[in-house]
């Protein structure tokens, strides 16, 4: 686990994509550390190093064979329970498979104060989840494997769920990705900042 801790009142648990703790995830962790949060970032591809983007297929197969959502969710819930005793506010922030794991964890009572999911495409397989805390879902408008508008509409009917579709492809918020869209990344960051502030104010 990558821990960046300075004993603040709020913690963000960052859940990486299939690639592991790469430059993007480290960049995210540093951003929220600078914003005043303690950051916890579990490594699910251990003992391997992260996968390069050019090895997407290999990274996906590794996730399917050696990690999987049940194991990932179990580990995240354990981290959540520990963080709940150490911090006044605890948030989950996930990208892609990490976003889907965060979505699944949202149905755990009194675990997180808010959940943020960037392009969690596999959330479509877990639409039966009933969130117990505020959730911000951020999707790319361009996804090959499913209809974004249909999924957004279905999920937006749930209590606590706020859904946004932004221009770009999967990975648009990652400055190290070929799909990086600076305008959409900034819009997403503004949505997240507002969400975090409102989540604290409601508690």
N, C-alpha and C positions, 0 to 999 in steps of 0.2 A: 504494500500500500504506500502511495505517495501522500505523506501527511505534511501539510504546511500549517502549523498551529502556533498561535500566539495568545491563546486563551481570551478570545473575544466572547461576546454574549451570543453571537449567532454563528452557525456553521452551515456550510454548503457541502453536500456530498456529491461529487462529480462522478458520473458513470460514463465510461468511454465507449467508443464504437468497437467494431470487431477488430480494429487495428491495434488496440491497446493504448498505453499511455505514450502517445506520440507528441510531436511538437505542438499540435493544435490543442490537445488536452492540457499540456503544460502551460500553454498560453492562457487558456481559460482559467486554470488554477491561479496563476499569477494575477490575472485581472481581478478575481474576487478577493484575493488576499489584499490587493491594493485598495479594494473597495471597503475593506473593514471586516471581512469574514474570516473565520478559520476555515480551512479547506481540507477535506478528506477525500482521497481518490483511490479506491481499491483497484488493484491490478488483477484482472481476470485472465490474462494470458500468461501469467507466471507459470513456469520459470523462464519462459521465452522472453525475448525482447519484443518490442512492438513490430507490427508488420508494415512494410512500405505500402503506399496506395497501389502500386503496380502489382501487388500480390493479393488483390481483393478476393479472388477465388479461394486461394489457400487460407486466407484469414477467415473467410466464411466457413469453410470446412472445419477449421480448427475450432471455431465457436460451436458448431453443431456437434462435433464429436467429443470435445473435451470440456465444454462449459455448459451451454444450454440455459434456457430461461429458469427452470426450477432451481438449479444450483446457484445461479446469479442472484435470483430473488431472495433465496435463503440467506446468502451472505450479506446482501444489502440490508435485509431486515435485522440481522444481528448487529450490524454497524449502527443502524437507526436506533435501536433500543439502547445501545451504549451512549450514543450522542444525545439522546433525550435526557439522560441523567446529567450530562455535562454542560448543556447549553439551554438557554431560554428559548431560542428559535432554531429550528432545524429544517433545512430545505434540501430537496433532491433535485439535481440537474442532470438530465441524461441526453445523450446523443445517439440516434439510431437504435441499435439494440439496447443501449443504456437507457434510452427514452422509454422503450417498451418495458424494461424491467422496472423503471421508476413508476410507470403507469400501473403496473400490477401491484406494486408496493403501496400505492395510494389507497387501496381498500383496507389497509391495516389501521385500525382505530388508534388515534392519539400517537401516531408515529411521526409524521412530518407535518409541518405547518404550511407547507406549500410544495408543489411538484411542478417542475418545468421540463417539458419534453420537446426536443428538437427532432423533427422528421423521424418519428417513431413509426416506421411503416408497418411493423409487425403488430402494432396495436390493433390492427384490423382483425387479428386472430383472438383478441382478448376483449371484445366489445361487451362481454358480460360483466366486466369489472365495474363495481360501484364505488366510486371515489368517496373518501371520508374527509377530504381536505381540498382547498382550492387547487385547481390545476390549470396551467397554461400550456396549451398544445400549439406548437408552431410547425406547420407543414410547408414543404415546397410545393408549388402548384404543379410542377412537372415531375411526376413519378411514373415509371414504366409499369409497375406491377399491380397498381390498383387505382381506382377512381378517387382522387383526393376530395373532390367536392361531396361525393356521396358519403364518404367516411366522416368528413368534417360535420356534415349535416346530422348524421346519426349520433356522433359523440357530443355535439353541441346541445343535444336535448337533455343531457344528464346534468344533475345538480352539481354545482361547484366547478363545472368545466367551461373554460373560455378557449375558443379555437380561432386560430388565424392562419390564413394561407398567404404566403409571400412569394413574390416572383423568384423564379430560379429552380434549380434542380437539387436533388438530395446532396447535402454537403454545402449548400450555398453560404453558410455562416462560417465556414472554415477558410481562413486566409491562405492556408497551405494547399488547398484543394483546387483542382482545375475548374470546379464548379462555383468557386467563390463569387458572390455577388455583393459588392460592398454596400450598395444601397439597401438591399434586403437585410444584410447583416446588421446594419445600424438600426433599421426598423425593429428587428427582432430584439436587439439589445435594449432599445427604448421600452418595448413591451415587457421585457423581463425586469428592468429596473422599476417600472411602475407596479408590476405584479408583486415584487418583493416588498416594496414600500406599503402597498395596500394590505398585504398579508400580515405584516407586523402591526399595522394600525388596527386591524380587526381583532387582534388577540388581547 
